[in-house]
C-alpha cells in the first residue's frame, strides 16, 4: 500500500508539471493582480457577510436580505465577466479535462481494464436534453 501512495504522490508531482496546471497557476496570478476583480471579490464578501448578519437577527428583514442577495449576484456577474476571470475559467477547463482523463483511467483500471489501454469517454456538457445522436453519449 505504501508503494501505491508513493506513486500517487509522484503522479501529483507530475500533474503539477503539466502545461494545464501551469496555465491555471498563471491565470490565478493574473486574477490576483486584477485590482478591479479583487475589489469586486471584496465587495462580494462584504455583501455575503451583511446577508449572514441579517439572517441571524431575531427578526431578519426580508427586504435587506433580498438587497444583499441582489447585490451579491450583481457583483458576481461583474466579477465573472472580467477578462482575467474568463481566461481563468478557460484554463480550469483544460486542467479539469486532464483530471477527468486521469481519474477515468484509474477508475477503469480499478474495474479490471488494462491500465496501458484504458481510455475513458471524453467529458462533455450535452445535458439532460442530449440526444443519442450527439456522438459523445453512446
N, C-alpha and C positions, 0 to 999 in steps of 0.2 A: 504494500500500500504506500509506503514512503517513497518508492520509486515513481509511482503514479503521481503523487503530489509534487515531487521534484520536477517531473516532466510537465505538469500543469503550470508550474511556476516558469519553466523555460518557455512554454507557449505564451504565457502572459508577457514575458520579456520580448518575444518575437513580435507579438501584436503591437507592442509599443514602438517597434522599429519600422512599422509599415507606413507607407505614404498616407493611407487613410487616417491613421492615428495622428501623424504629424500635421495633416491638414486641419483636423479638429482642434488640435492644440493651438495652431496659428490663428484659427478663427476665434477661439476663446480669447486669445491675447488682443485681437482687434476689437472684440466686444468690450473688453476691459478698458481699452484706450478710447472708446467712443463715448465722449463726455455726455452727449445728449442721451444715449442709451442708458448710461449709468444713472443719469438724473431721472429718467423715466422709471427705472427699476426702483430707485429710492422712493419715488412718489407712490409707486405701486405698493411698496412695503408700508408706507405711512397710511395709505388707504385701507390696506388689509388690517393693520393694527387698529385703526379707528373703527372698522367694522366689528372686529372681535371685542373691542372695549364696549361698544354699544350693545352688542349681542349679550354681554354678560351683565348688563344693567338689570335692576329689578323689573323694570318695565321698558324693554327696548323700544325705541322709537322706529317704527317701520319705515317712515319716510327717510330717516337718516340712514338706516341700513340700505335702503334702495339707492340712495345717493352715493354711498360708499361703493356699493356694488357697481353702479353705473360708471363711476369714476375709475374704478379698477379696470373694468372692461375697456373703457376708452384708452387708458394708458397702456394696457396690454396690447391693444390693436396698433397703437403708435409704435410701441417697442418692437413688435413682431414685423413691422413694415420697414424698420431701419435696414439699410443695405448690409450692415455688418451682421445683423441677426439673420437676414435672409441667407447670406453666404454661410453662416454657421450652421443653419438648418440643412443646407445642401451638403455640407461636409459631413454632418452627422449621419445623413442617409448613406453615404459611402461607407462609413465605419459600421453602421448597422447592417448593411448588406454583407460585409465581410464577416461580422459576428454571426449573422444568420447562417452563413455557409459553414463556418467552423462548428457552431452548435449542431447544425444538421448532420455534418459528418460524424461528430461524436455520438449523436443520438442513433444514427443508422448503424454505427459500429456497435453500440450497446445492444442493438436489436439483432446482431449477428451478421450484418453485412461486412464485406471485406473493406477495411479502412482505406486500402490503397485505391479502391474504385468507387467507394460510396460517394454519391453526389446527390445532395438534397435538391428538391424542387426550388426554383427561384421564387423569391418572395415578390408579391405584387399586391396591388391595392384595388382589386376589382370591386370588392364589397359584396353585400348580400344579393344585389341585383345582377350579379355577373352571370352571363350565360355560359353554357358549356362550350361555346364556340370561340372563346377568347384565346385559346391556345395555351393558356397557362394553368387552367384549373383542372384539366384532365390529364 
